[in-house]
Every structure is written in C-alpha cells, then in structure tokens.
Amino acid sequence: MVEEEGSTRLSTAEMDALPNSVMQSLPPQPAGAEIQVPLWRSTGFRAITLLILAPILAKLGLILGWRLADPRFIEGWLASGVVRDGLSTLDPNIAYTSHALGHRAALDWLSGHIPWWNPYSGIGMPLAGDMQSAALFPPTLLLALPNGQLYMHISLQITSGIFTWLLMRRLGVAGLGAAVAGLLFEFNGTFGWLANAVINPIPFLPMVLLGVEEARARALAGRAGQWAGGWGWIAGGLALSLYAGFPEVAYFNGLLIAAWTLTRLGGLRGRSMAYLARVAAGTVAGLLLAAPILIAFLGYLGDAYLGNHATGVFRHSHVSVRRLLALFLPYALGEPGESPTPEAVVFWGGVGGYTGLVLVVVAAMAVWRPWLRGLRLTLAAWCLVVTAAVYGQPAMMFVITAIPAVGDAMFFRYFSASISFALAVLAGLACHDLAAVAAERRPDLRYWGGWAVGGTFLVLAVWLSRTEYMNAPFSPILARSLIYAVVVMMGIRELGGAAFISNRTRAVVLGTAAVVEAVVLFVLPLRYYPKGGQLQTAGIEFLRNNLGLQRFYTLGPIQPNYGAYYGIAGINHNDLPLPAAWVDHVHKQLDNNTIESAFDGHDRGAPGGPTARDNLRANLDAYRALGVKYLVAPTGQSPFDWMPPGITNAMTDVLRLDNGDSVPLTLPSDPAMTGDRQVRSVGVLVATYLGKSTGTLAVRLCAADRCAEGQRDLAEAVDNQYLSIPLAAPVPFAAPLSITFRKIGGDFPVGLWTKPAPGREPQVSLRFDPPAASDRIMDIIELPGARSYFTAEGCQLTPTSRETVTADCPAPTTLTRLELFMPGWTATVNGASRPIGREGPLFQMVDLPAGRSEVRFSYQPPYMAWGYAAFVAGLALTLLGIGQGRRQSLNGPR
C-alpha cells in the first residue's frame, strides 16, 4: 500500500499504544491493510517534537533575554553593571576557549578561510589544532551569531535526545521508554554543570551506537542486498566526535561504544564477523573523515606544552568520596562552585556532572530483566566501575587508568557523560519493561534490584541529610523531597497487583518522575546567569582603530582570547595545548609567576610572589620586543600609577560615606619615586552597592603648599573597581601628601574599600599621565618603543595584512615577522617559494632580494594534503555504508 503524503505507518506496538480517541478518528481501513494516521498524530512525531521543544523551553529565559547567556558578560571582563550571585556553569572555558576562539573560527570560515591559525592570541598559535576551539565542528558556525553559543548548546541537547530516541527505537524499545531515555540524556548532568567544549562530543555517543545497531541488524538479516552497508552513522558520529573539540570525552565515549559493540556479539548466530566487519568499516571511515583535524592536532602536540597531561598527575587523582552524595543529590552540599573550604574548591574543579537519585533508582529497576540482559549488565557494570574509579576506589582506579591514555586526562571529570547515557538507556528500558507487561507476576529475585539499590541510596541520603554537609539554604528541602518521591515511586513500581493502576500508567509515572527530576536539576543553575549589564566597547574600538599589526597586553579587561573574538592581537593566552616555545618565553622573559596555561595578567602561580604588575614594570623591554604597543588595565589601575605600600585591592572592610561625609588620609613618602612627577588624578577603590550609589565623589589633594580638587559622578563608577577622579590642576608628587574624599549629594551612599590594617584608610592610587583611552572597565596606556611587526634593515615596508607585505630594499636583506615560527608556515617572494627561517627562539624570517618584493605568508598544518585525501576516501566509504542495503525498520532485529 502506498503511503499518503504527510502520513506514517505504525507498527503493531505503536497501534496498541494509540489512545481510543485516535483510533476512533481514523478512517475505515480495508481488511489486512496497514493502519495509517496523520504524521502529527504518530508516536515518533510527538516524541521528536517533545525532544526539540524541551531544551528550548528550559532555556526560554535566556533566549528571550531575561537572563544574559553571553559569556562576555560573565567571564570576559568586558561588561559593567553585571551582578552575579553564583555560578551558572563550572568551567570558565565556556568563555576563553569555546566562545572566544569558536567565534574567531566561525568568522574565518565566513570570510572564506580555513581556521588553521590564530594570530590574535600569544604571538600566534594553531587554532583548529588546539581542539578546544572546535574550529572545524559544523555547529561552531552558530557562534558567528549574537547569542550563538546558546543556540549551539540547545542544538547539542536536541541532537543528544533525538539520537538516543532513535537508538532506543532501533533496539525495539516502545515509544514511551525511548522518549524517557532521550529526555534524560538531553538533560544530563554534564550539560547541566559544564558548557565548554567538554559537551560538544556528547550527542555523537548515541549516534555511533545507532550505527552499531544498524550494522548488527544488517549482519543478522543476511539476505541478498545485505552484504554491505550499515555503518554510515558510525562514520559520521565518530568523525563529528573528533571534530567536536574535546578528544578526551570522545575517547572515553569510545570505550563505552567498544564495550557495547562486544556485548552485542551475542545472538548473532554465526554472523559475528559480518557484524564486526561493518563496525570496523565505519570506524575506518570515521577516522578517515576526521583525518584533517587529527593531523592538525597530533602534529601540534609535538611542539606543544601539555600541562598536567604530560606529568601523569591525573592517574592518581579523583573526586573526593566525601562528596559522593552530590552525585545523586547534586545541590545537597552547596550551590555549584560554592567553596567554603579547600576541599570544596578541589571538588568543583574536578567534578564533571551528576546523575540524580530518581534516575539511578529507575535505572536499577531495569538491570535484571531477561530481554537484552547482556547489554543491561554491561551498562550497569560500566556505571559501577567508572563511578568507583571517579570517586577513588583503588582497584577500580587501577583498572580504568590501565587503559591506554586514560590516566593522562581528567578521567574523573570526563567520564560523566557516558555514565549519564548508560543510566538514561537503563531508565528507558525500565519504563519499557513495565509498560510492555499486561499483568505483573509476583516479584522474584530479579525484580528486587531496584529496591536494593534504591534502599541503599535512601539510607545513605537520609543519614547524610542529618549532617553538616547539607549547608545550602534549600538543600535539605530538595533532598528530602526527592527521597520521599523515590519512596512513593518505588511503591508505585512494585504494587503490581493493584487493579486501579495499570502497568503503563505506572511506567508513565516512573518515567515522568525521572524526567522531571532531570529538568529541575538542570534549570536550577540557570538562575545564576546575570539579569543585566552593559558591554563596554569604547576601549575595544580604540584598539581596533589604533593597534594596527601591533599587540596589546592586559592586566584583566579583555580576558585572554577575546582579542581573537574582536580581531585585535593580545599576547595573553588561556588555552591548552599551547606552543611550548611561547610558554617557556613567557615564564623566562615576561612573568615568572604566571600560570603556564593561563597567562591572563592577574592569576598567580604563587600567591605571595610577584604580581603581574610588578613583572610587567620589571620587563618592559621584553614586552616591547614582542610588538606590544598598548597596555590594558582595570580602570583607575594603570601599571604606572603609584600606590601606597600595603595596598592589596582587598575587599574585606568598607567605609560608608553618606551625603556630606568626608574621610581624610595622609600618604607616606616613597624614596623610590624620583624626578619631577605631577599627580593628575586620584583613584579610589569604591563599593557602589551593586550600582546603587548616587551623587558625586569629590577629592582634594595637597602636597606641601599646592592643592587641587576634582570630582566624579558616581553614575560612572563601577562596583568594586577603582574610580579615577581627574584633578583640576596637576599637583607635584612631594611629601607630605594629604587627601580628603567627600560625598556630595545623592540619596544613596558610596563605600570606600579600606586597607586590611588599623586606621581604615581608603585604598588609593595616584596617576601621573592620562591614559590613551578609557571606558568604565579599562584604561589603555601606550607603551612607546614597541618593535614593528615587520622589520627589514634599510627597506621601506608597506604591509597590507599580517600575511602580506611589500618591501622596497636597496640591497638583499632579511625580513623579520613577529609571528610564532612553527612547522607549516610557508612564504613566497614575488610568487616564488622561499624557506622560512627562525629568528631567535620565536619569530620568522625570510631572505629578500634587492628591489621590490611582494611577500606572502600562509599556514597549513604539515601533511594536510594527505588529510584532505583521507577525507575524500572516508566520504566515499561512508556513502557506501549509507547506500548499501534496503532501509530497515526501527523495530529491527534485537
């Protein structure tokens, strides 16, 4: 029978699940004909619609702008007026790598360039090869849009849910169980707590497994026309997992895929080799498709600094077992990132997600059922073994880290998504099991798994809920509510003899309870996105208009890699891997107390060591040699401002000033300050009480017999930042210096943060030279004498971009380019290829002839021609896997 347009055929199981109202509305069907219903009434259409709408509705407040999801407001140090009550996500790399570098990659694609190189971070470094930018990942193109990262994350959730649903249907699971599994996985705990590139590979775990099940079905069918094919989803899912930008998660998911694949060898009746051959073909095709990113990444590793990934420290690390309760009741021990103790800091820095109590109990109910028993046991064992390793059980840590490369990564954080997936599949199977049985028999031993697991968790949760661990304000209420819900749910599950409630209704209740728990746990951190703020772009625009090919260095504003976002070159970085030569140069020549992977201008390796400001002032010539033309500092905190001894920017005690109040202080002399210096403005660290302060803050500065006054509207102040107040006339820097601050007008006070010492003196700074530019969050100071990006002795150079320059030289010479030397760079002079040499440890140089030369530089990872060829071969093999054999029903062989 030919299907009508806009309709779909239903299986027997789907027809049995249709409500009577739908069955009665269908037109009469000929005897023996397949029942047809409109597409919009089909189980599949409704499930897919739900899976699409659920993440959109969960983040509707962010979509509509009620809360700000743009990481520039949260982590970029680019906005004022932002109030942040807690952490909406645990890893700030949602900003520094995923958002900033991903946006740059998207802009490169849209301008017609493959994003192999990033000239805007450090002194240039690979972009696609760093992986975390996900530069070659198709959804990264969304980052070119306003709020594009939000839409990218929603698309990843939807993809996760849809492919989990398709996988469950492929296994033969009815619509209810498949929908429950899909919803649970698209609201998993890794999506809930992390939002950087860690989450990018998650949707492709069920995609690859769908391909594994398709390959198994093709092998099991064994009919004419079934000799090949069935690996298309394997190839596509594997390739996308690798392009997604976080190889650790892709690898750990691959271990679960391998365990699933081997488990499904059972029941193939002598067709195991055909099945494994298809899986192998899909794996090869996926690796060939991913050859460009693999070549870029693996080639980069040979010249890269890898941090702790090269030290083996992760092999002996784990999440504290004292925090095990947070796996099942994730907010019982505090809000995300709440760190009152060092132990809590370590926990939030290492945890990769949560599960949920209801989910675990429902999943446990599925373990001992006979259908797909091997797969169920494999998934349960995966959850137990990996969770034990994550929380430090020595034997399981030994087993897990014995797997090649596992101990070189933060396995305790990045296995979380696979645990959530295994639990989601088991929970879907539990709902299917219950709904598929017409009448429940007296429970035997295999039915008590859920009771045993659930009872254990309940005892643990009830005991811990009575301890000091329950420290979040609403945690005891939430935890106990979940505990009571589990008790009721388990009662509903086991009351098989109750005539007033059907098995399908009980399955719906169980699935709904698990999904509601997952959604509630997911949306709770969303309330910590800020409600408002204003992006400050005046400083950005100044740099765009004046920086040219030179670079800037920041002590805070314009956080690392956001120079790449805006197309302005800053030497700061926050990424991993990083060019080893550059990291070594930073430590030896620029800042010996920075964190190697986070050269951000403020975080310190040793808290008591030199500040970034100290090392900048001590190494100014080294910064000039990198082409640094401008320094960016928090407003009122130029690195060349004078601060009294003991100023630490501490915010522990505040002095409140109401209208008419004043506070005097006397500044000590400083023998190190020599020469004739004129104070032109006074800065003071203010507290505006979340931007509520009104009126004017006035200052009077006197030195010897010279005095000057100035004032600044408090509407221009930024909470917990220095407010710089210009003086009407310069005052010589000479002891004794006395300052008086006075609040004038306004109906809301202002606070002055004081030094953590007796006397309650405000924290102040004195400025001698005005900045080149400033806005509410940054001051920009010019650094004279910066080296030019292109130099060639005796030549007239006319650069048109970072990659092209015209040189007119009276004699043969050498052109130097202040871009990092790495394998893959090539140059042409007047169209002829010229070798690129290394100038010192970092930069590039190329020989020029006398006369006029057109010089072009370009970068492509070495051996990429082989990568492109492999991609074409992988595409052909993937198409073969898609095209062979006729299409199988979703309810195919099990």
Secondary structure, 3 states (H helix, E strand, C coil): CCCCCCEEECCHHHHHHCCHHHHHHCCCCCCCCCCEEEHHHCHHHHHHHHHHHHHHHHCHHHHCCCCCCCHHHHCCCCEECCCCCCCCCCCCHHHHHHHHHHHHHHHHHHCCCCCCEECCECCCEECHHHCCCCCCCHHHHHHHCCCHHHHHHHHHHHHHHHHHHHHHHHHCCCHHHHHHHHHHHHCCHHHHHCCCHHHCCCCHHHHHHHHHHHHHHHHHHCCCCCCCCCCHHHHHHHHHHHHCCCHHHHHHHHHHHHHHHHHCCCCCCCCHHHHHHHHHHHHHHHHHHCHHHHHHHHHHHCCEECHHHHCCHHHHCCCCHHHCHHHHCCCCCCCCCCCCCHHHHHHHHHCCCCCCHHHHHHHHCCCCCCCCHHHHHHHHHHHHHHHHHHCCCHHHHHHHHCCCCHHHCCHHHHCHHHHHHHHHHHHHHHHHHHHHCCCCCCCCHHHHHHHHHHHHHHHHHHHHCCCCCCCCCCHHHHHHHHHHHHHHHHHHHHCCCCCCCCHHHHHHHHHHHHHHHHHHHHHHHHHHCCCCCEECCHHHHHHHHHCCCCEEEECCCCCCCHHHHHCCCECCEECCCEEHHHHHHHHHHHCCCCECCEECCCCCCCCCCCCHHHHHHHCHHHHHCCCEEEEEEECCCCCCCECCCCCCCCCCCEEEECCCCEEEEEECCCCCCCCCCEEEEEEEEEECCCCCCCCEEEEEEEECCEEEEEEEEHHHCCCCEEEEEEEEEEEECCCCEEEEEEEECCCCCEEEEECCCCCCCECEEEECCCCCEECCCEEEEECCCCCCCEECCCCEEEECCCCEEEEEECCCEEEEECCCCCCCEEEEECCEEECCEEECCCEEEEEECCEEEEEEEEECCCCHHHHHHHHHHHHHHHHHHHHCCCCCCCCCCC
